[in-house]
Amino acid sequence: MCLGVPGRVLEVRGGGRTAIVDFFGVERETRLDVIDEPVTPGDYILNHVGFAIRRIPSHEIEETLALYEQLLRGSENDMMAADVRGEMHATAPGVGLGALVSRESNDG
């Protein structure tokens, strides 16, 4: 199973193509190519392997974040918690799609 990870948009860059997003204290650049609607700083998104796939409506944010915080407190052997951590790692600069995002950002 693959889970998306919620995060708060800190900054939109590249004419709306990417955003800097805070995922539980981990800041990563995230693609905005496939998101369902435009985002602005302060919005929350659902990220999947480096791509924002959904803007989280404001009335769902509190419950969504509480669920993921509980999930991340799970044991090291918890498969769902490991999947969420893997999603966060996948957007890291130089890793997976994070390498693509970093390379494209450097290209202008």
GIHUWO-V331864 format. One record per helix or strand. SS is the DSSP state (~ for helix, > for strand). FROM is the first residue (numbers start at 0). LEN is the number of residues. Records with the same first field share a line. If there is no record, write none. Layout:
# GIHUWO-V331864
SS: FROM-LEN ; FROM-LEN
This chain:
# GIHUWO-V331864
>: 4-9 ; 17-6 ; 25-6 ; 43-5 ; 50-6
~: 13-3 ; 57-15 ; 78-12 ; 95-12
